[in-house]
């Protein structure tokens, strides 16, 4: 039973500026006289809103066919007359469409959103509507009979456009009553709404109903005072910078801090000679990486850089003490909100920066990868190149679309928890054991690929293949991968067992293992084995030249 007094909608429109979502378009999907709802909208300049005293009357000032069509007509006003070309807003130049209803002779009606509302946040179309491509936040909900926009996004857009959004509505509810239905009319007015309510006899419309109540009117959404758009903030707001711990004063027994604003730092060109240098190391707890490691869709962790989409990058390294360090000046080049995140994990200087990182960063010297995880990905790539050169296909297939984000943030665990280690083992197995190209193995081995070999798992098939091709008679590669895969099975597959896991390492069943160190050893064993095979092949190739 619907409220024939329309108190639900009246209260909604009175308090529309507290709604999280603003309805721009709404229409019954099917005929429903008991709740016949229609909502539409348009844009009007802030100046025109005041000039025309627009909110002192309930009529809309435009209609659903005011937008979405071009054409020619004639006009006559003042001292002149002539031909008129109209393109959108053909009856009222004060308004601009936000939603357009386009009708056609032989096709279904289309509902279109003004492209400027979508382009303002560079929104991308997804199944349910339009989302922010950076935060993935849904900002516009879209279905054929209903469109909503988040209030904060709409008001931001209106501010940039210097417009006001006019939400107009014509809602009707037919009802049955044993009493005589008397005509009633009342108006509700406020600073941002004008609603006219009426109720009357409806027997002439439909015999099933005796009365009809309706509200017609409009409500306005005002713009923000200043835009929240990232570009606007960048060009108009004062830059902010965090301070970070760069040293410890033993005499005063307190941390020494300094700003990361590079304008206040010394550099190799003579700036601020009394200040700390741009390349002053700043240290952090390794947990600072969790945010990036756990969001591979938006972040990429390479051997010595963390990258957020195409927006910012910061060089980093992990030292022997498993502390993260970055340059003080580089911290000033990431957004202030990001600086504040890093500040939470800032610690006193602990250990030294990793030497390869310093060589690359300070002196531009090429080095191989610093982190063992990067070495694994590099070794797999080199191994694939060697096998492709020999057999025209890779031995480790690329990860599937559902798994490929593993490449972005694959790294050793950042803590010693078992769930963290389990996640690592699963990813390591996907990169190695579960990516083995058994189809290539079968094709190359031919008749030697018998029932006994085909019944084995992919890791054992890899061992047979490398022996068959005389690339790895010792099965070093397959053995190292098998150990990692078995660790996954005993600790991350089915029911986890510490005892069975320790047995794989030749330890006592109740041994208290270090999961981070085990993770490092598993990768190092695989890298060492793969590099041994590659180097042996290259040495033999050089001997035959």
N, C-alpha and C positions, 0 to 999 in steps of 0.2 A: 504494500500500500504506500503510495507516494504522498508526500506532504503537499496538499493543494494550496497551502499558503505560501509555498516556496521559501520557507524559512531556511532550508538547507542552502539553497543557492544565494539567497540574499546575504546570509552571514558569510558565505564564501567570498562573495564579491566585496563586501565591506572590509574584509580582512585579507584581501588578495596579496598584499605586500608581505605577508608572513608565510605565504605558501612556498614550498620548496620548488614546485613545478607550476608553470603558468600554461594554461590551456590556450593554444592559438587557434585551434580548429577542432570542432566536435560536431558530429552529425550521426543520427541514428543509423546503424547498419541496416536495420529492418524497421518497417513501419511499426510504431509503438505510440498510439495516441495517448496512452496513460503517462508517458514520459517522453514527449516529443522535444528533443533538445537540439539546438543549433547555436554554435559559437563560431565567430569569425574575428578577424583583426585587420589592422592597417597601421601605418606609421603617419605621424603628423609632426611638423616642425614645432619645436618648443615655442617659438615666437607666435606661430599661428594659433597654437592652443590658447594663448592668452588674448591675442588680438580678436579672435572670433568668439570669445567667451563661450568656448565649446562646451564646457561642463555645466552650463546653465540651462541645458535642454537635453531631453533624453534621445532625440533622433540621432542616427549614426553619422550622417553627412556623406555617406558613400554606401554602395550596395555590393553584393557579391559579383555583379557583372561590371563593376567599375574597373576591374583589372583583368589583364590576361589576353588582350586583343588589340590589334592595331587597325586603323581604318581612316576614312575621310568623311567629313561632314561639312556643314555650313554653320556659320555663326552670325549673329547680329546683335550687337550691343553698342551703346554709346553712339558715336557718329559713324561707325564703320560696320561693314559686314564682309563676308568672304568665305573662302574655303578654309577648313580646319583639318589638319592632320593630327590624329591622336594616337598615342602609343602608351598604353597603361594610363591609369587615372583619367579616362576620357571624359568623365563628367565633372570631376572635381580635382583641380590641379593641386589642392592643398595636401592631398593624401598620396602616399606611396604604398604599394602592396608589401605585405610581409608574407601573407598567404594568398595565392591566386587560385581561383576555381576556373578551370578551362573546360569548356564544353564544345562538342563537335557533333556534326550531323550523323556520322556513322560509327563513332567510336565512344568508348566509355569516358566519363568525366575524369579529368586529371586534377590532382591537388599538388601545387608546386610551392616550394619555399623560396623566398627571396635569396638568391645566391650570396648576397652580402652577409647574411646572418651565418651562413655556413663558412664562407671564406674568412670571416673575422678571426676565428680561432683555428683556421686551417683544418677544419674538422674532416674526418674521413667517414665514409658511409660503411656501416656494419649492419648486420641483420636487423637489429632492433632500432636503428636510427643512426645518429651521427655522434662520434666520440672524439675526444681530445687525443691526437696521435701520440702525445707524450705521456700523459697520465692515464690514458685509456678510460677516462671518466665519460660516461654517457651524458651528453648535454642536450640532445634533441631526440625525443621519442617520436617515432613515425609509424603509423599504420594507415590504411586507406581512409578510415573515417575519424582519425584522431591524431592530433599533433600537439606535443607539449615541449616546452623548453625550460631548462633550469632558470629560476629567477635571477640568480647572480650573474649568469652568462648573458641573459637578455638585457639586464640593466647596464652591464658593461658595454655591450654593443650599442645600446641607445645613447650612451654618453659619447662614444666616439662619433656617432652619426648626428649628434645634436637633435635627436628625435624623441618622441613620446610614442609608446605603443598603446593603441586603443583596442581594447578587447570588447567586442560587441556581442550581443546575445538576443535571442528570441526563443524563449522556452514556453512550452504549453503542456498542460496536463488536463486531460479529460477525465471526468469522474461521474459516478452514479450517486444520486441522492434522492431520498424519499421526500425531502422538503423542497419547497420552491427555491430556486436559485435566483437570488437578487443580484442585480448589477452592483459591483463594488469597484472602486478605483482609489489607489493611494500611491504616493510617490515617496521615494527614499533618496535623499540627497546628502552628499558628503564632498569633501575636497577632491576625492578621486573617483567618485561613482555617482551615477544617476540611474535610478531603477524605477520603472513604472509598473505597478502591479494592477491587474484587473481580473475580474471574475464575472461570468455571465452565463445565461442559459445557452445550452449547446444542442438542443433537440433538432435544430435544423441542419446540423452538421453530420450527426451520426445518431441513429435511433437508440444505439446501445448505451449512450451516455446522456446525462441530463445537464451537465455543466462543464464549463471550461475555465481554468485559471491560467494566467500567463504572466510572465515578466518580460519586459523588453527594456533595453537600455545599454549602458556602456560603463566600463571602468578603465582607468588609465594606469599604466606602469611608467613611472618617471625614471629618468636616467640617473646613474651615479653622478656624484660631483666631479670625479675624475676617473679616467679609465684605469682598469687593472691589467690591461694588456701588457705582456712582458716587454714589448718594444717601447711602449710609453714609459714604463718604469725605468728602463735602461737609459733613455735619453733625458729624462726629466728629474729623476730622483738622485740625491747624493749617494755616491757609492759608500758601502759600509764594509768594514774589514774587521776580522777577529784578531785577537792577539794569541800567540802560541808560546809554549815553553820551549826555550832554545838552550837553556843552561841551568845549572844549579849553583847558587852562591853559598859556598860552605861556611863563609864567615857569618853571613846573615841567616844561614839555614833557611833559605827560601828560593823558590823558583825564579828564574829570570825570564821575563816574557817580552815579546816585541810584536808589533803589527806585521801582518803579511802584505801590506800595501807596498808594492814594489817602488812606488814613487818616494817612499821613505827609506828604502834600502840601498846599501852600497852595491856597486856593480863594477864590471871591468872597464867602464868608461869614465870613472872618476866621480860618480854621483855619491852623495852622502858618505864621505869617507869615514866618518866616526860611527856610522850605523852598522848593524849586522849586514852581512853580505846576502844578496839574493839566494846564493847557493849555501845557505846555512841549513844543516840537516835538522828536521823536526821528527820526533819519534811518537809512535802510536801503538796501542795494544792491537794485536792482529785481528781482534773482533771487529775492527773498523771495516774490514773487508766483507763481513757477512751481508750487509745491505746489498752490495754489488754482486756477490757470489750467488745470492738467492734470487736474483732478478735478471736472468740471462736474456730476457726479451729486450730489456732496455740498456743493459750494461755489457761491456766486453772487457775481460781482464786478459791482456796479453802478457808477454814475459815481463814487461816493465812499465805498462801503462794501463790505467783504468779509463775507459771511454764511455760517456753517456750519449748514446745515439750519435748524432753529428754535432752535438751542442758544446761539449767540453771534454777535455782530456787532462789527466794529471799523471806525470811519471811517478812511479813508486818502486820500492824494493823491499824484500824481506831478508833480514840479516840472520846470522847464525843463532842469535838469541830469539828468533822468531818474533821480532818486532818489526813493524812497518815503519819505513822512514820516507819522507818526501822533502823537497826543498821548500824553504820558507816562502820564497817568492812565488813558487807555483801554486801554493795555497791561495794566494791573492788573485789567481786567475780563474778560480772556480766560483760559482755563485755564492753569495753570502749565506744563504740557507744551507748550502753544502759545507761551507766553512764551519758553521755552527755544529753540524753533525760531526765533523772530524774533531772539533774541539772537545767533545765528550770523551774521546778516547786518547787524548793527548797525555803523554807521560814524560818523565825526565829522560834525557838522553841515555840510551841503554845500548852498549855495544857500538859497532862501527857499521857504516853503510857497506853493502856488498860491493866488492872491488870491481866486478865487471860493470855494475851499474854506474859507478863513478867514472870508469874509463869511457863509457859511452857518453855519459852526460857532460862531463867536464872537458874531455879531451877529444871527443869525436872518434874514438878508436873502436873499430868493429870488434865485437866479441860474439861468441856463441851464446846460447840462452843461459840465463842465470838460474831460472827455476826448473826443477826436475820435471814438472808437469809440461812445461813448454818443450823440453827436450824430448819427451815422449811423442808429442804431436809432430815434432820435426822428424823424429826417427821413423815414425809410421809413414810420413809423407815421402821420405827418402826411400824407404823400403818399397812402397808402392811404385815409385818411379823406376826402381831397378827391375821389379817384376814386370811392369808394363813394357819396359825396353826389351825384356826377354820373351814375354808371352802375350803382349798386347792387351793386358787387362790388369787391374789392381788385385792385390791379395787381401787387403782390408777395404771393404766397401765403405762408401760415405754413409754417414748416419742418415736415417729416414727424416722426413720433414718434422715428425713429432719429436725426434731426439736431437736434431741438429744444433739446438741451442746449447747442448753440452759443450760444444767447441768454444763457446763464448766465455765460460767462466769455470772451466775444469781446473781444479786445484786441490792441493792437500787439505785435509780437514783443518779448520781454524780453532777447534777445541777437541777435547779428548772424549767426548760423549760417543756412545755406541751408535745412536741414530745418525750422527754426523759421519761416522766411519762407514756405516752401512750404505749411506747415500753415495759416498766416494766409491766403494766397491762396485756398486751397481753401475755407476758411470764408467769406471775403468773397464768393466766387463763389456759394456756396450761398445767402447772404443776398440777393444781387442778381440776377445773370444767370440762375441756375438756378431762381429763384423766380418768374419772370415768368409772369403768367397769360395764356397765349396763347389760351385758350378765350374769355376776355373780349374780347381783341383781335379775334378772329374774329367774335364776336357783334355787337360795336359797329360794326365796319367794314363788315359786310354784304357787298354785292356788290363793294365796293372791295378786299375781301380776296381777291385773285386768286391764280393759281398762282405768279406771280413772288414775291409777298409770302410766301405759305405755304411756299415752298421755302427762305426765309431762316431763319437762326437766331433764337432768341427775342429776343436783344438788338436785332437789326435790325428785327424785327417791332415791338418797343417804340418804336423811332424812328419807324416809319411810323405807328403808332397815335397818338403824340403830335403828329405833323404833321397827321394826319387830323382830330384833335379840336381843332387850333389851340392846343394847350397848350404846345408846344415846337417852333416852326418851325426853330430852330437846331440841333436834335438834341443839345443839350448833355448831357441825361441819358443818352441811349443811347451817346453817344461816350465819356463818362467810365466807364460800366459796361463798354463794349466793351474799353477799354484795360485795365481790371483783369482782365477775363476772359481777354484775350490774354496778359497777364502770367502768369496761371495756366497757360495752355496751353504757353507757351514755357519755363516754369521748373518747373512742378509736374505737367505732363501728358506722358506718353510719355517721350522722352529730353530731359532738360533741356539748354538751350543758353544760355550767358551771352551769346554774340554776338547771337542772335536776340532775346533779352530786351532787351538794350541798344538794339537797332535800334528797338524800340517807343517808346523814350524819346528817339530822335534822337541817340543817343550813339555814340561810337566802340565798336566791338565788344569791345575789350579794356578798356573803362572799369571801374574798381573801384567799384561802386555801394555805397551805404549802404542796406541792406535795411530798416532801421527807418525811415529818412527816406522811402524810397520807399513804404512801407506807409502812412505818415501822409499823403503827397501823394495817393495813390490815394483814400483815404477823403475827404480834404478836397475833392477834385475832384467826387466823387459828391455829397457833402453840398451843396456850393455850387450844383451844377446843379439838384438837387431843390428846394432852397430858392428858387432863382431862379424856377422854374416855379410853385411855390406862391405866392410873393409877387406874381408877375405876374398870376396868376389872381385873387388876392384884391383886387389893385388895380383890375382891370377890373370885378370884381363890385361894388366900392364905387362906381365911377363910374356904374354903371347904376342904382344905388339912388336 
